């Protein structure tokens, strides 16, 4: 008989119970990072720790030490199978709409689930005007992402990407974007969340000697680009076939390049 793994939700290194979780049902003052665990290890784990530390300092004015984060995440990983998804969330016990946080803030919530490699693609993206609050932080409570995703699907697309008030493409709902012009990987220059997978790819592309640059990317200039992908903790690259009426015939070339770069990054022990 095949063993069934029970995924876990932990708060401060212990299994969370209903009274622990009930106050979190409407808690929107929190931030998180999401990762894929393979054989008990994670690519870019140093970047995940950097993200949790820097976001905590902005939201809470203090951060949990890296060794405590390692212990909490490592404890959750030890309870599960070799491959899993894991989300580490840092939150305020006093929740939203309070003038000050709890002296113990931030608290740690760890949730594990089934491993994922993301969609196979290719994806068609709708372009919508939207700017995220505190775009550099991976925070919770972003109903707009789901709203724009569902609106895009109604239009016959697979997902949505965001354009700021100046017309620059920034990111997609839960994805970073990268483009290809036949010579260089292009990262959109705008206010956006610097993803961990994007950070992995940038340092590995540099090590492989592949040209990359940051530039403002606008919808009316997409015709000069030949490839586009989305990426997040699930995958380093899913091909994008179209953004609106613009199509990308070389997205598969960019996908192969980014997957190669991603495989160059070592899986780090927690």
Sine and cosine of phi, psi and omega as CSV:
sin_phi,cos_phi,sin_psi,cos_psi,sin_omega,cos_omega
0.00,0.00,0.73,-0.68,-0.01,-1.00
-0.96,0.29,0.73,-0.68,-0.02,-1.00
-0.96,0.28,0.69,-0.73,0.05,-1.00
-0.98,-0.19,0.81,-0.58,-0.02,-1.00
-1.00,0.02,0.73,-0.68,0.07,-1.00
-1.00,-0.04,0.92,-0.39,0.01,-1.00
-0.96,0.28,0.36,-0.93,-0.21,-0.98
-0.81,-0.58,0.43,-0.90,0.23,-0.97
-0.81,-0.58,0.84,-0.55,-0.06,-1.00
-0.85,-0.53,0.60,-0.80,0.15,-0.99
-0.84,-0.54,0.85,-0.53,0.00,-1.00
0.78,0.62,0.74,0.67,0.15,-0.99
0.96,0.29,0.22,0.97,0.08,-1.00
-0.75,-0.66,0.46,-0.89,0.00,-1.00
-0.87,0.49,0.79,-0.61,-0.02,-1.00
-0.97,0.26,0.62,-0.78,0.07,-1.00
-0.92,-0.40,0.16,-0.99,-0.10,-1.00
-0.79,0.61,-0.71,0.71,0.01,-1.00
-0.89,0.46,-0.45,0.89,0.05,-1.00
-0.95,0.31,-0.60,0.80,-0.14,-0.99
-1.00,0.04,-0.45,0.89,-0.06,-1.00
-0.82,0.57,-0.70,0.72,0.01,-1.00
-0.91,0.42,-0.31,0.95,-0.03,-1.00
-1.00,0.08,-0.12,0.99,-0.07,-1.00
-0.86,0.51,-0.54,0.84,-0.02,-1.00
-0.85,-0.53,0.38,0.92,-0.05,-1.00
-1.00,0.04,0.92,-0.39,-0.03,-1.00
-0.94,-0.35,0.07,1.00,0.00,-1.00
-0.98,-0.20,1.00,0.10,-0.08,-1.00
-0.30,-0.95,0.31,-0.95,0.10,-1.00
-0.67,-0.75,0.24,-0.97,-0.11,-0.99
-0.42,-0.91,0.16,-0.99,0.20,-0.98
-0.67,-0.74,0.53,-0.85,-0.04,-1.00
-0.85,-0.53,0.64,-0.77,-0.07,-1.00
-0.57,-0.82,0.35,-0.94,0.12,-0.99
-0.96,-0.27,0.80,-0.60,-0.01,-1.00
-0.98,-0.22,0.75,-0.66,0.05,-1.00
-0.74,-0.68,0.84,-0.54,-0.03,-1.00
0.81,0.58,0.61,0.80,0.04,-1.00
0.96,0.29,0.22,0.98,-0.05,-1.00
-0.78,-0.63,0.29,-0.96,-0.10,-0.99
-0.67,-0.74,0.72,-0.70,0.15,-0.99
-0.96,0.28,0.68,-0.73,0.07,-1.00
0.93,0.36,0.48,0.88,-0.04,-1.00
-0.88,0.48,-0.52,0.85,0.06,-1.00
-0.88,0.48,-0.59,0.81,0.01,-1.00
-0.95,0.32,-0.57,0.82,0.07,-1.00
-0.89,0.45,-0.70,0.71,0.03,-1.00
-0.89,0.46,-0.66,0.75,0.04,-1.00
-0.87,0.50,-0.68,0.74,-0.01,-1.00
-0.89,0.46,-0.74,0.67,-0.04,-1.00
-0.90,0.44,-0.65,0.76,-0.02,-1.00
-0.92,0.39,-0.76,0.65,-0.08,-1.00
-0.93,0.37,-0.63,0.77,0.02,-1.00
-0.92,0.38,-0.60,0.80,0.03,-1.00
-0.90,0.44,-0.65,0.76,0.01,-1.00
-0.89,0.46,-0.59,0.81,0.00,-1.00
-0.96,0.28,-0.73,0.68,-0.09,-1.00
-0.99,0.16,-0.62,0.79,-0.14,-0.99
-0.92,-0.40,-0.19,0.98,-0.02,-1.00
0.98,0.21,0.07,1.00,0.04,-1.00
-0.39,-0.92,0.31,-0.95,-0.01,-1.00
-0.72,-0.70,0.52,-0.86,0.11,-0.99
-0.96,0.28,0.62,-0.78,0.01,-1.00
-0.86,0.52,0.52,-0.85,-0.02,-1.00
-0.83,0.55,-0.61,0.79,-0.05,-1.00
-0.91,0.41,-0.51,0.86,0.06,-1.00
-0.95,0.32,-0.65,0.76,0.06,-1.00
-0.89,0.46,-0.68,0.73,0.04,-1.00
-0.86,0.51,-0.69,0.72,-0.04,-1.00
-0.91,0.42,-0.67,0.74,-0.02,-1.00
-0.92,0.39,-0.73,0.68,0.00,-1.00
-0.93,0.38,-0.68,0.74,0.01,-1.00
-0.89,0.46,-0.60,0.80,0.04,-1.00
-0.90,0.44,-0.64,0.77,0.03,-1.00
-0.93,0.37,-0.64,0.77,0.02,-1.00
-0.90,0.44,-0.64,0.77,-0.03,-1.00
-0.90,0.44,-0.39,0.92,-0.02,-1.00
-0.99,0.15,-0.18,0.98,-0.18,-0.98
-0.86,-0.51,-0.17,-0.99,-0.01,-1.00
-0.98,0.22,0.05,-1.00,-0.05,-1.00
-0.91,0.41,-0.51,0.86,-0.03,-1.00
-0.85,-0.52,0.79,-0.61,0.01,-1.00
-0.34,-0.94,0.27,-0.96,0.25,-0.97
-1.00,-0.09,0.56,-0.83,0.02,-1.00
-0.63,-0.78,0.72,-0.70,0.07,-1.00
-0.86,-0.52,0.80,-0.60,0.06,-1.00
-0.94,-0.33,0.88,-0.48,-0.04,-1.00
-0.89,-0.45,0.70,-0.72,0.07,-1.00
-0.93,-0.38,0.81,-0.59,-0.17,-0.99
-0.66,-0.75,0.25,-0.97,0.06,-1.00
-0.99,-0.12,0.78,-0.62,0.01,-1.00
-0.91,0.41,-0.40,0.92,0.02,-1.00
-1.00,0.06,-0.07,1.00,0.11,-0.99
0.94,0.34,-0.42,-0.91,-0.07,-1.00
-1.00,0.05,0.24,-0.97,0.16,-0.99
0.85,0.53,0.56,0.83,0.08,-1.00
-0.87,-0.50,0.62,-0.78,-0.10,-1.00
-0.94,0.33,-0.30,0.95,0.01,-1.00
-0.47,-0.88,0.46,-0.89,0.02,-1.00
-0.99,0.11,0.03,-1.00,0.07,-1.00
-0.97,0.22,0.55,-0.84,0.01,-1.00
-0.84,0.54,-0.40,0.92,-0.01,-1.00
-1.00,0.04,-0.05,1.00,-0.03,-1.00
-0.87,0.50,0.52,-0.85,-0.08,1.00
-1.00,0.04,0.51,-0.86,0.12,-0.99
-1.00,0.03,0.33,-0.94,-0.11,-0.99
-0.93,-0.38,0.81,-0.59,0.11,-0.99
-0.89,-0.46,0.82,-0.57,0.04,-1.00
-0.89,-0.46,0.77,-0.64,0.03,-1.00
-0.79,-0.61,0.75,-0.67,0.03,-1.00
-0.92,-0.40,0.42,-0.91,-0.02,-1.00
-0.36,-0.93,-0.11,-0.99,-0.04,-1.00
-0.90,0.44,0.58,-0.81,0.07,-1.00
-0.89,0.45,0.48,-0.88,-0.01,-1.00
-0.62,-0.79,0.58,-0.81,0.11,-0.99
-0.92,-0.40,0.10,0.99,0.04,-1.00
0.99,0.15,0.07,-1.00,0.01,-1.00
-0.95,0.31,0.37,-0.93,-0.01,-1.00
-0.99,0.16,-0.47,0.88,-0.03,-1.00
0.97,0.26,-0.13,-0.99,-0.05,1.00
-0.96,0.29,0.35,-0.94,-0.06,-1.00
-0.93,-0.37,0.55,-0.83,0.17,-0.99
-0.96,-0.28,0.76,-0.65,-0.08,-1.00
-0.91,-0.41,0.68,-0.73,0.15,-0.99
-1.00,-0.03,0.59,-0.81,0.01,-1.00
-0.98,-0.18,0.82,-0.57,-0.01,-1.00
-0.74,-0.67,0.49,-0.87,0.05,-1.00
-0.99,0.12,0.86,-0.51,0.00,-1.00
-0.26,-0.96,0.65,-0.76,0.08,-1.00
-0.79,-0.61,0.82,-0.57,-0.01,-1.00
-0.97,0.26,0.58,-0.82,0.15,-0.99
-0.94,0.35,0.65,-0.76,-0.06,-1.00
0.65,0.76,0.91,0.42,-0.13,-0.99
-0.88,0.47,-0.40,0.92,-0.02,-1.00
-0.97,0.22,-0.07,1.00,-0.01,-1.00
-0.92,-0.40,0.67,-0.74,0.06,-1.00
-1.00,0.03,0.99,0.15,-0.09,-1.00
-0.98,-0.22,0.21,-0.98,-0.06,-1.00
-1.00,-0.04,0.03,-1.00,0.12,-0.99
0.97,0.24,0.57,0.82,-0.03,-1.00
-0.96,-0.29,0.98,0.22,-0.02,-1.00
-0.88,0.47,-0.46,0.89,-0.04,-1.00
-0.87,0.50,-0.55,0.84,-0.02,-1.00
-0.88,0.47,-0.74,0.67,0.01,-1.00
-0.92,0.39,-0.64,0.77,0.01,-1.00
-0.86,0.51,-0.76,0.65,-0.04,-1.00
-0.94,0.34,-0.53,0.85,0.11,-0.99
-0.87,0.49,-0.75,0.66,-0.05,-1.00
-0.93,0.37,-0.60,0.80,0.06,-1.00
-0.90,0.43,-0.62,0.79,0.03,-1.00
-0.90,0.44,-0.66,0.75,0.01,-1.00
-0.90,0.44,-0.61,0.79,0.06,-1.00
-0.87,0.49,-0.50,0.86,-0.01,-1.00
-1.00,0.08,0.03,1.00,0.00,-1.00
1.00,-0.03,0.16,0.99,0.05,-1.00
-0.99,-0.16,0.08,-1.00,0.00,-1.00
-0.99,-0.16,-0.43,0.90,-0.05,-1.00
-0.23,-0.97,-0.04,-1.00,-0.03,-1.00
-0.78,-0.62,0.50,-0.87,0.18,-0.98
-0.88,-0.47,0.31,-0.95,-0.14,-0.99
-0.95,-0.32,0.63,-0.78,0.08,-1.00
-0.86,-0.50,0.72,-0.69,-0.02,-1.00
-0.99,0.12,0.00,-1.00,-0.10,-0.99
-0.92,0.40,-0.28,0.96,0.04,-1.00
-1.00,-0.07,-0.04,1.00,0.02,-1.00
0.99,-0.10,0.08,1.00,0.00,-1.00
-1.00,0.10,0.68,-0.74,0.14,-0.99
-0.97,0.26,0.72,-0.69,-0.02,-1.00
-0.92,-0.39,-0.91,0.40,-0.09,-1.00
-0.42,-0.91,0.04,-1.00,0.09,-1.00
-0.95,-0.30,-0.09,-1.00,-0.15,-0.99
-0.82,0.57,-0.83,0.55,0.01,-1.00
-0.81,-0.59,0.44,0.90,-0.13,-0.99
-0.73,-0.68,0.50,-0.87,0.35,-0.94
-1.00,0.01,0.31,-0.95,-0.02,-1.00
-0.86,-0.51,0.51,-0.86,0.20,-0.98
-0.64,-0.77,0.54,-0.84,-0.01,-1.00
-0.85,-0.52,0.25,-0.97,-0.01,-1.00
-0.72,-0.70,0.75,-0.66,0.03,-1.00
-0.93,-0.38,0.24,0.97,-0.03,-1.00
1.00,-0.08,-0.24,0.97,-0.01,-1.00
-0.74,-0.67,-0.50,0.86,-0.10,-0.99
-0.62,-0.79,0.49,-0.87,0.20,-0.98
-0.99,0.15,0.77,-0.63,-0.07,-1.00
-0.92,-0.40,0.82,-0.58,0.06,-1.00
-0.98,-0.19,0.79,-0.61,-0.03,-1.00
-0.86,0.51,0.71,-0.71,0.03,-1.00
-0.99,-0.16,0.96,-0.29,-0.03,-1.00
-0.15,-0.99,0.07,-1.00,0.10,-1.00
-0.97,0.23,0.89,-0.45,-0.09,-1.00
-0.42,-0.91,0.14,-0.99,0.07,-1.00
-0.99,0.12,0.87,-0.50,0.07,-1.00
-0.97,0.23,0.99,-0.17,-0.09,-1.00
-0.93,0.37,0.47,-0.88,0.06,-1.00
-0.89,0.45,-0.70,0.71,0.03,-1.00
-0.88,0.47,-0.64,0.76,0.07,-1.00
-0.87,0.49,-0.66,0.75,0.03,-1.00
-0.90,0.44,-0.66,0.75,0.07,-1.00
-0.86,0.50,-0.75,0.66,-0.05,-1.00
-0.90,0.44,-0.66,0.75,-0.03,-1.00
-0.89,0.46,-0.67,0.74,-0.02,-1.00
-0.97,0.24,-0.52,0.86,0.02,-1.00
-0.97,0.22,-0.59,0.81,0.10,-1.00
-0.88,0.48,-0.64,0.77,0.04,-1.00
-0.88,0.48,-0.67,0.74,0.01,-1.00
-0.92,0.40,-0.50,0.87,0.02,-1.00
-1.00,0.08,-0.08,1.00,0.01,-1.00
0.97,0.24,0.36,0.93,0.01,-1.00
-1.00,0.05,0.75,-0.66,-0.05,-1.00
-0.93,0.37,0.72,-0.70,0.07,-1.00
-0.56,-0.83,0.47,-0.88,0.00,-1.00
-0.42,-0.91,0.36,-0.93,0.11,-0.99
-0.99,-0.17,0.64,-0.77,-0.01,-1.00
-0.38,-0.92,0.46,-0.89,0.12,-0.99
-0.94,0.34,0.78,-0.62,-0.01,-1.00
-0.89,-0.46,0.82,-0.57,-0.02,-1.00
-0.87,-0.49,0.49,-0.87,-0.08,-1.00
-0.85,0.53,-0.64,0.77,-0.06,-1.00
-0.96,0.28,-0.08,1.00,0.03,-1.00
-0.93,-0.36,0.14,0.99,-0.06,-1.00
-0.92,0.40,-0.37,0.93,0.00,-1.00
-0.89,0.45,-0.33,0.94,0.02,-1.00
-1.00,0.09,-0.10,1.00,-0.04,-1.00
-0.95,-0.30,0.57,-0.82,-0.12,-0.99
-0.94,-0.35,-0.19,0.98,-0.01,-1.00
-0.57,-0.82,0.47,-0.88,0.05,-1.00
-0.46,-0.89,0.61,-0.79,0.08,-1.00
-0.65,-0.76,0.30,-0.95,0.22,-0.98
-0.90,-0.44,0.40,-0.91,-0.02,-1.00
-0.50,-0.87,0.47,-0.88,0.16,-0.99
-0.33,-0.95,-0.33,-0.95,-0.07,-1.00
-0.91,0.41,-0.33,0.94,0.04,-1.00
-0.95,0.32,-0.64,0.77,-0.22,-0.98
-0.39,-0.92,0.53,-0.85,0.05,-1.00
-0.98,0.20,-0.23,0.97,-0.02,-1.00
-0.14,-0.99,0.81,-0.58,0.21,-0.98
-0.86,-0.52,0.77,-0.63,-0.05,-1.00
-0.89,0.45,0.65,-0.76,0.16,-0.99
-0.95,-0.30,0.82,-0.57,-0.02,-1.00
-1.00,0.01,-0.46,0.89,-0.06,-1.00
-0.35,-0.94,0.55,-0.83,0.22,-0.97
-0.84,-0.54,0.95,-0.33,-0.13,-0.99
0.87,0.49,-0.83,-0.55,0.00,-1.00
-1.00,-0.07,-0.10,1.00,0.01,-1.00
-0.99,0.14,0.72,-0.70,-0.02,-1.00
-0.89,-0.45,0.34,-0.94,-0.12,-0.99
-0.75,-0.67,1.00,-0.06,-0.09,-1.00
-0.95,0.32,-0.31,0.95,-0.06,-1.00
-0.94,-0.34,0.42,0.91,0.01,-1.00
-0.89,0.45,-0.57,0.82,0.01,-1.00
-0.90,0.45,-0.56,0.83,0.06,-1.00
-0.89,0.46,-0.69,0.72,0.01,-1.00
-0.92,0.39,-0.64,0.77,0.05,-1.00
-0.84,0.54,-0.76,0.65,-0.04,-1.00
-0.88,0.47,-0.64,0.77,-0.01,-1.00
-0.90,0.43,-0.70,0.71,-0.06,-1.00
-0.96,0.29,-0.57,0.82,0.08,-1.00
-0.91,0.42,-0.63,0.78,0.07,-1.00
-0.87,0.49,-0.71,0.70,0.00,-1.00
-0.89,0.45,-0.66,0.75,-0.02,-1.00
-0.89,0.45,-0.65,0.76,0.02,-1.00
-0.91,0.40,-0.32,0.95,0.03,-1.00
-0.97,0.26,-0.30,0.95,0.00,-1.00
-0.99,0.14,0.80,-0.60,-0.01,-1.00
-0.94,0.35,0.59,-0.81,0.18,-0.98
-0.97,0.23,0.85,-0.53,-0.10,-0.99
-0.99,-0.15,0.66,-0.75,0.12,-0.99
-0.92,0.39,0.53,-0.85,0.01,-1.00
-1.00,0.09,0.00,0.00,0.00,0.00
